[in-house]
Amino acid sequence: MSSLTPRLILEDVTVGDVLPELHHAVTATTVVLGALATRDWRPMHHDKDFAVNRNGTQDIFLNTPNQAAWFERFLTDWSGPHGRLARVTFSMLGSVFPGDTMTFRGVVDALEVDETGCGFASVAVTLSVNGDTKTTCSARIALPRSDEDNPWARQGDQWRPAPTST
């Protein structure tokens, strides 16, 4: 890691912290490459005629794994390379089309240190287009507790991605 890149440590995070927004202009290429990368050959993700005339949508649209990848990028842009995703769940409320600009926003809503000493931040994330929420997301990400800690080094019983309380 470059000495110019600050390392995010759990103790530097507080409940209520707002993550830096991420904006991305969606193109047909964004949609199609996401579908190809996930081997999703369904035509609504690459064939505009099919999407419009058979599915009744305005255009081709982002598939589920493509959105998951964008949430992962948003979270790891914030956490840095030592942040380790533990759980990501989301609910798609609307479609994202070429010509849209996606805006990702996140707020830390809980912090926890589990019984193994691993630190976690829970983050509520939204993906919106022009102020209209398209997808909501709940994520749990392990963060280092010190400069010597690295959640990626945890294995077996030392890695428990599920929360201790439900």
N, C-alpha and C positions, 0 to 999 in steps of 0.2 A: 504494500500500500504506500502511496506517495505520502511524504511528510506534509505536503500541502493539503491533503484531504483530511479533514477532521474525522475522527472516529466517534461514532455515536455510542455512548455508554448509557446503560439503563438509568443510572442515577441522575443523568442530565435531562431525563424525560419526566414530564409531569402530566397527570390527568388534565385534559383540556388543551394540551398542546395541539396546535394546528399545523398539519404538514404542508410543505410548499405545494401549491397547485401545479398540476401538469395539464397542459393544453396540447392537443394534437388534431390537426386538420386531417380528416378521413378522406381518402381518395378511393377510387375503384381498385387501385393497386393494393392499398391497405387491406381491403376486404378480401380480394382474391388471394393474395399471398398468405394471409392468415388461414384461409381455407385450405390452400395447398399444403402449407406447413403442417397442418393437423390431419391431412389426408381426408378431408371432408369434401367429398365429390358431389354433394347435393347441389343441384343447379341453382337454388335460390341464393347461393353465395358466390356465383360467378356468371350466371346467365341472366342478364337484365330482362330479356323477353319472358323467360320462365317466371322470374320473380314477380313481374308486374302482371302478366296475363294469366298465369296459373295460380299464383299465391295471393294476388291482389295487393301486393305491397308497392311502395313507390319506387323501389330500386332493389339491387342486391344489398345484403346487410351482413354485419359482423356475426360470425358464429360464436358459440359459447366458448370453445377453447381460446379463440382470439381475444375475447374479452378477459378471460382468466389471465392470459399473458400480460395484458395491459395493466390489470390490477397488480400482478406480481412486479412489473416494472415500476409502477408508482411506489409501491411499498419498499422495494429494495433501493430505489433512488434515494429515499429518505434514510433508510437504515444503514446503507453502505454494504460492503461485501461481507461483513461479519454478521449481518442480520440473517436469520434463518427462518423462513416461513414454516409455521407449525400447522396452521389451519387457515383456509380461506373458503368462505361460503358466500354465495351471492344469489340475488334474485333479480332476474331480468324483467323489467316492467314495460320496456318498449325497445324498438329496434334502433340501431345506429347505421346510418346510410352514408354513401359517398356525398361529399359536400357539407357534412356535419363537422363541427369542431367539438371533439370530446373534451370535457373539463373534469378532471379528477380532483376531489377534495377529500381530506381525511382529518379526523380528530381522534386523539388518544383518549379512550374511554375507560381504561383500566390498566393497572400495573400489578405484576405478581412475581414473586420468587417462589419457585416450587420446592418440594422437599429435597431435591438433588442440588439445589443452589442455582438452577438455571433461571435467568430473568426473562420475563415476557411482557410485551406491551400488546394490549388489544386496541384495535383501531377500527373505527366506523368510517367507511369510505362510500362516496357516491360518485357515479359517472353521470354527468348531465350534458345536455345539448341545449343551448340557448335557455338555460335556467330550468329546463324540464328534466327531471330525474329519470334516467333510462335504466339504471341498475343500482341497487344498493348492495353493499358488501360488508361483511364482518371478517376481520382478520386477526390472527394471533401470531406474533412474530417474536422469536427469541433474539435478545440483544445481549451483547457482552456486559458483564458487571464490572469489569476492570480492563485495563490495557492488556493484561495477560490472558483474559478469558476469551474463548472463541466457541460460540455455540455449535459450530460445524465440527468441532473435535469431540462432541458428545456422542456416544454410541450406547447401544444396549439399554440397560436400566438408567443410564445417565441422561437419556433423551426421552422425554415424555411430553409429546406435543399436545396432548389433551389437557384441558384445564383440570386442576385438582378439585375445584368445586363446580357444580353444574346447577 
